[in-house]
Amino acid sequence: MPTMSWNEVVAIHNAQSGISTRDGKVRSVLCNQSKEGYADEVRSAAIFYRVTSSTNQKSVAALRGMAGLNETVRVFEKLGVNQWVDHGNWFVHDCAPEEGGEVFHFTKSRL
């Protein structure tokens, strides 16, 4: 899978934060499997996207609102410094509380 630069990602994501929203809907998220304390998990059929209590709560609420909808969220994953992969569009299947925050379960198809 070809990598992208941060400039290419931000041109699409249009935000510095991990969750990009427009008109109350989440457009895209930034994943990082190497984050200390709450690493995201990117698998072939599922993504587990984690937020903490310090994540912008308006953005978290927008992501919660995407669960179960027939609308997708684009997922970008950070591999290293200035190295990103575009995983394309995913559905937010559900979310659950976990210690220090919440975990969102993304799927490639609507369940």
ZIRA-V117668 format. One record per run of one state. SS is the DSSP state (~ for helix, > for strand, _ for the rest). FROM is the first residue (numbers start at 1). LEN is the number of residues. If there is no record, write none. Layout:
# ZIRA-V117668
SS;FROM;LEN
SS;FROM;LEN
This chain:
# ZIRA-V117668
_;1;3
>;4;1
_;5;1
~;6;8
_;14;5
>;19;4
_;23;2
>;25;8
_;33;8
>;41;2
_;43;3
>;46;7
_;53;4
~;57;10
_;67;5
>;72;9
_;81;2
>;83;16
_;99;2
>;101;7
_;108;4
